[in-house]
């Protein structure tokens, strides 16, 4: 079952460079077609999956502000940390 947390985890994996944009969009498209969703009266899950599924199309894209907005819709807040490298 796809939950808001499932989507947030996958988006974070993309932002951490653990998966590619292609992997994220493929997963979103597959999930939109094949999965069941947690109860979501506002259709947030389907709308976010649809948005992520189009993120590899140049005219749609996926910018940082888009990720912030998506995470907010899912009930999360993005934070950025920087670590000095030697």
Backbone as a chain_set.jsonl record, in Angstrom:
{"seq": "XXXXXXXXXXXXXXXXXXXXXXXXXXXXXXXXXXXXXXXXXXXXXXXXXXXXXXXXXXXXXXXXXXXXXXXXXXXXXXXXXXXXXX", "coords": {"N": [[0.838, -1.171, 0.0], [0.551, 2.188, -0.85], [1.601, 4.964, 0.908], [1.589, 8.299, 2.311], [4.008, 8.584, 3.608], [5.529, 6.629, 2.311], [5.858, 7.787, -0.213], [7.216, 10.135, 0.519], [9.595, 9.039, 1.534], [10.657, 7.912, -0.802], [11.021, 10.202, -2.39], [12.911, 11.527, -0.824], [15.029, 9.728, -1.087], [15.674, 10.183, -3.743], [16.49, 12.907, -3.568], [18.754, 12.588, -2.03], [20.438, 11.442, -3.789], [20.332, 8.703, -4.05], [18.68, 7.314, -5.681], [17.883, 7.663, -9.169], [16.431, 10.322, -11.193], [14.971, 9.156, -13.226], [14.445, 6.633, -12.108], [12.827, 7.432, -9.967], [10.618, 8.614, -11.313], [9.736, 6.445, -12.842], [9.003, 4.673, -10.789], [6.924, 6.172, -9.602], [5.046, 6.305, -11.708], [4.484, 3.564, -12.042], [3.458, 2.979, -9.496], [1.205, 4.574, -9.503], [-0.37, 3.299, -11.346], [-0.592, 0.614, -10.458], [-0.932, 0.286, -7.685], [-2.461, 0.141, -4.399], [-3.846, 2.632, -2.255], [-3.391, 4.411, 0.845], [-6.193, 5.558, 2.798], [-7.314, 8.546, 1.499], [-8.813, 11.235, 1.319], [-8.515, 13.715, 0.054], [-7.165, 13.164, -2.218], [-4.438, 13.448, -2.364], [-2.252, 11.658, -2.533], [-2.513, 10.361, -5.072], [-2.387, 12.649, -6.73], [0.198, 13.654, -6.164], [1.784, 11.461, -6.946], [1.192, 11.489, -9.672], [2.313, 13.966, -10.383], [5.034, 13.472, -9.8], [5.465, 11.428, -11.61], [5.606, 12.772, -13.997], [7.897, 14.211, -13.82], [10.237, 13.783, -15.248], [9.874, 14.893, -17.681], [10.865, 17.531, -19.636], [9.466, 20.011, -19.724], [8.008, 19.938, -17.392], [9.6, 19.037, -15.131], [11.495, 18.94, -11.974], [12.031, 20.811, -9.447], [13.778, 22.214, -6.583], [11.947, 23.766, -5.072], [9.589, 22.563, -5.855], [9.881, 20.055, -4.695], [9.889, 20.788, -1.991], [7.254, 21.732, -1.766], [5.788, 19.411, -2.399], [6.572, 17.717, -0.29], [5.47, 19.144, 1.84], [2.74, 18.888, 1.266], [2.543, 16.224, 1.809], [2.878, 16.175, 4.479], [5.349, 16.713, 5.632], [8.476, 18.423, 6.334], [11.122, 19.777, 4.583], [14.584, 19.973, 5.305], [17.823, 21.418, 5.126], [21.178, 20.459, 5.441], [24.644, 21.165, 5.781], [27.762, 19.714, 5.506], [31.123, 20.089, 6.293], [33.744, 19.169, 4.16], [36.839, 17.439, 4.169]], "CA": [[0.0, 0.0, 0.0], [1.292, 3.442, -0.928], [1.209, 5.956, 1.909], [2.314, 9.566, 2.177], [5.386, 8.32, 4.063], [6.192, 5.887, 1.236], [6.243, 8.757, -1.237], [8.233, 11.002, 1.108], [10.842, 8.266, 1.592], [11.181, 7.774, -2.167], [11.493, 11.513, -2.804], [14.162, 11.757, -0.092], [16.066, 8.904, -1.72], [16.082, 10.925, -4.941], [17.221, 14.108, -3.163], [20.048, 12.148, -1.486], [21.139, 10.82, -4.91], [20.32, 7.25, -3.896], [18.001, 6.851, -6.893], [17.894, 8.679, -10.223], [15.138, 10.896, -11.552], [14.278, 8.132, -14.007], [13.931, 5.63, -11.169], [11.728, 8.055, -9.23], [9.44, 8.762, -12.177], [9.243, 5.096, -13.166], [8.31, 4.173, -9.597], [5.677, 6.923, -9.441], [4.117, 5.85, -12.75], [4.099, 2.188, -11.702], [2.618, 3.045, -8.302], [-0.064, 5.19, -9.884], [-1.14, 2.312, -12.104], [-0.718, -0.72, -9.885], [-0.967, 0.175, -6.232], [-3.564, 0.64, -3.581], [-3.395, 3.787, -1.491], [-4.036, 4.623, 2.13], [-7.336, 6.454, 2.67], [-6.827, 9.887, 1.177], [-9.99, 11.922, 0.796], [-8.165, 14.855, -0.791], [-6.466, 12.615, -3.391], [-3.061, 13.932, -2.349], [-1.323, 10.611, -2.974], [-2.593, 10.221, -6.535], [-1.908, 13.882, -7.363], [1.653, 13.717, -6.024], [2.347, 10.434, -7.826], [1.067, 11.976, -11.045], [3.324, 15.015, -10.552], [6.355, 12.838, -9.857], [5.539, 10.641, -12.837], [5.908, 13.679, -15.111], [9.078, 15.004, -13.476], [11.319, 13.589, -16.213], [9.533, 15.65, -18.884], [11.568, 18.809, -19.48], [8.566, 21.139, -19.469], [7.497, 19.836, -16.028], [10.771, 19.063, -14.265], [11.353, 18.772, -10.532], [12.944, 21.735, -8.797], [13.78, 22.15, -5.119], [10.691, 24.315, -4.555], [8.575, 21.532, -6.093], [10.087, 19.029, -3.668], [9.402, 21.365, -0.729], [5.793, 21.768, -1.829], [5.307, 18.027, -2.338], [6.758, 17.223, 1.068], [4.487, 19.827, 2.683], [1.463, 18.233, 0.998], [2.607, 14.898, 2.422], [2.958, 16.34, 5.923], [6.749, 16.747, 6.033], [9.215, 19.641, 6.053], [12.499, 19.526, 4.183], [15.638, 20.777, 5.897], [19.109, 21.226, 4.466], [22.369, 20.519, 6.274], [25.898, 21.129, 5.044], [28.893, 19.194, 6.271], [32.404, 20.449, 5.69], [34.561, 18.02, 3.773], [38.268, 17.706, 4.368]], "C": [[0.892, 1.247, 0.0], [0.715, 4.424, 0.087], [1.961, 7.262, 1.619], [3.77, 9.386, 2.59], [6.172, 7.564, 2.999], [6.708, 6.848, 0.174], [7.35, 9.664, -0.709], [9.582, 10.294, 1.159], [11.481, 8.146, 0.214], [11.722, 9.114, -2.678], [12.799, 11.863, -2.091], [15.312, 10.941, -0.68], [16.567, 9.583, -2.991], [16.937, 12.135, -4.55], [18.598, 13.779, -2.597], [20.9, 11.444, -2.542], [21.273, 9.307, -4.758], [19.577, 6.58, -5.049], [18.015, 8.0, -7.899], [16.496, 9.247, -10.441], [14.32, 9.884, -12.347], [13.688, 7.061, -13.101], [12.749, 6.173, -10.371], [10.478, 8.135, -10.09], [8.87, 7.405, -12.57], [8.468, 4.508, -11.992], [6.959, 4.859, -9.423], [4.632, 6.469, -10.459], [3.596, 4.452, -12.44], [3.144, 2.189, -10.511], [1.244, 3.618, -8.61], [-0.971, 4.173, -10.576], [-1.486, 1.058, -11.318], [-1.049, -0.794, -8.406], [-2.296, 0.603, -5.627], [-2.989, 1.732, -2.688], [-4.078, 3.805, -0.145], [-5.223, 5.563, 1.901], [-6.837, 7.889, 2.53], [-7.957, 10.649, 0.5], [-9.659, 13.074, -0.138], [-7.397, 14.435, -2.043], [-5.016, 13.086, -3.49], [-2.102, 12.897, -2.922], [-1.34, 10.477, -4.487], [-2.061, 11.462, -7.245], [-0.391, 13.998, -7.303], [2.318, 12.669, -6.912], [2.29, 10.866, -9.285], [2.111, 13.055, -11.328], [4.72, 14.418, -10.66], [6.535, 12.018, -11.131], [5.884, 11.479, -14.055], [7.21, 14.449, -14.925], [10.227, 14.845, -14.469], [11.034, 14.266, -17.548], [10.056, 17.067, -18.698], [10.631, 19.966, -19.123], [7.953, 21.1, -18.068], [8.639, 19.922, -15.026], [10.457, 18.833, -12.793], [12.419, 19.628, -9.861], [12.817, 21.603, -7.281], [12.462, 22.643, -4.553], [9.541, 23.337, -4.771], [8.66, 20.453, -5.02], [9.597, 19.518, -2.309], [7.876, 21.34, -0.677], [5.192, 20.368, -1.71], [5.417, 17.501, -0.914], [5.759, 17.865, 2.028], [3.111, 19.188, 2.503], [1.386, 16.877, 1.696], [2.719, 14.959, 3.944], [4.373, 16.36, 6.472], [7.352, 18.098, 5.686], [10.642, 19.267, 5.697], [13.427, 20.479, 4.915], [16.94, 20.441, 5.193], [20.215, 21.356, 5.495], [23.585, 20.491, 5.37], [26.988, 20.65, 5.993], [30.174, 19.564, 5.553], [33.181, 19.187, 5.347], [36.03, 18.408, 3.876], [38.989, 17.768, 3.058]], "O": [[1.859, 1.336, 0.757], [-0.488, 4.679, 0.12], [2.859, 7.3, 0.777], [4.666, 9.975, 1.985], [7.359, 7.828, 2.805], [7.846, 6.737, -0.281], [8.321, 9.931, -1.418], [10.609, 10.902, 0.855], [12.699, 8.263, 0.076], [12.767, 9.152, -3.327], [13.699, 12.439, -2.703], [16.442, 11.422, -0.757], [17.763, 9.555, -3.277], [17.994, 12.36, -5.138], [19.512, 14.6, -2.676], [21.964, 10.911, -2.227], [22.214, 8.704, -5.275], [19.821, 5.413, -5.355], [18.144, 9.164, -7.522], [15.508, 8.716, -9.933], [13.109, 9.773, -12.156], [12.554, 6.629, -13.305], [11.78, 5.455, -10.126], [9.393, 7.763, -9.643], [7.652, 7.235, -12.624], [7.405, 3.917, -12.176], [5.96, 4.201, -9.13], [3.468, 6.27, -10.111], [2.399, 4.19, -12.564], [2.137, 1.48, -10.517], [0.241, 3.191, -8.038], [-2.189, 4.195, -10.406], [-2.567, 0.497, -11.497], [-1.418, -1.863, -7.921], [-3.109, 1.301, -6.233], [-1.792, 1.751, -2.404], [-5.187, 3.294, 0.014], [-5.25, 6.289, 0.907], [-6.044, 8.372, 3.338], [-8.046, 10.702, -0.726], [-10.444, 13.382, -1.036], [-7.019, 15.289, -2.846], [-4.44, 13.116, -4.578], [-1.228, 13.239, -3.718], [-0.284, 10.481, -5.119], [-1.361, 11.346, -8.252], [0.24, 14.397, -8.282], [3.319, 12.964, -7.565], [3.232, 10.635, -10.044], [2.725, 13.058, -12.394], [5.502, 14.819, -11.522], [7.641, 11.93, -11.665], [6.398, 10.955, -15.043], [7.584, 15.253, -15.78], [11.11, 15.702, -14.52], [11.865, 14.217, -18.455], [9.728, 17.729, -17.713], [10.982, 20.81, -18.299], [7.432, 22.111, -17.597], [8.638, 20.798, -14.16], [9.315, 18.568, -12.415], [13.57, 19.212, -9.728], [11.891, 20.977, -6.766], [11.905, 22.016, -3.652], [8.616, 23.284, -3.961], [7.641, 19.994, -4.503], [8.97, 18.767, -1.561], [7.286, 20.971, 0.339], [4.204, 20.167, -1.003], [4.473, 16.91, -0.389], [5.256, 17.2, 2.933], [2.396, 18.97, 3.481], [0.316, 16.439, 2.117], [2.664, 13.932, 4.62], [4.586, 16.058, 7.646], [6.818, 18.832, 4.855], [11.296, 18.524, 6.429], [13.098, 21.648, 5.122], [17.136, 19.321, 4.723], [20.191, 22.261, 6.329], [23.562, 19.865, 4.311], [27.111, 21.121, 7.124], [30.294, 19.374, 4.343], [33.263, 18.255, 6.147], [36.399, 19.568, 3.691], [40.2, 17.985, 3.029]]}, "num_chains": 1, "name": "protein.A"}
